[in-house]
Amino acid sequence: IEVVDAAGAVEAVAEMLAPLADDPNIQAAIDKLIGNLDDDGYLRNVTLEELAERLDSTPEAIEKILRQVQKFDPQGVAARDLKECLTLQARALLEGVPIIST
């Protein structure tokens, strides 16, 4: 397991998202999302509604971009709380593992 500090995590996510951000509006949303991550890599200090308002967008559009940010390492980055962080990490661990549902 690689240990990354919060600042390094933010930079890594920004680099991974760069190819996805040909659209200046998407890039602005990515920058706002990443800029609002706290020292632990959580998105706790602002709601999607507040970000959407600041960017003249919709919460749904911002959430779609957030979901892309959350797919990158370190797993759990940009989660809004511990439950979401652990859920993101579990999904990443179980990706490709067949699950039997009842």
Stockholm file with secondary structure:
# STOCKHOLM 1.0

chainA/1-102         IEVVDAAGAVEAVAEMLAPLADDPNIQAAIDKLIGNLDDDGYLRNVTLEELAERLDSTPEAIEKILRQVQKFDPQGVAARDLKECLTLQARALLEGVPIIST
#=GR chainA/1-102 SS CCCCCHHHHHHHHHHHHGGGCCSHHHHHHHHHHHHTCCTTSCCCSSCHHHHHHHTTSCHHHHHHHHHHHTTSSSTTTTCSSHHHHHHHHHHHHHTTCCCCCC
#=GC SS_cons         CCCCCHHHHHHHHHHHHGGGCCSHHHHHHHHHHHHTCCTTSCCCSSCHHHHHHHTTSCHHHHHHHHHHHTTSSSTTTTCSSHHHHHHHHHHHHHTTCCCCCC
//
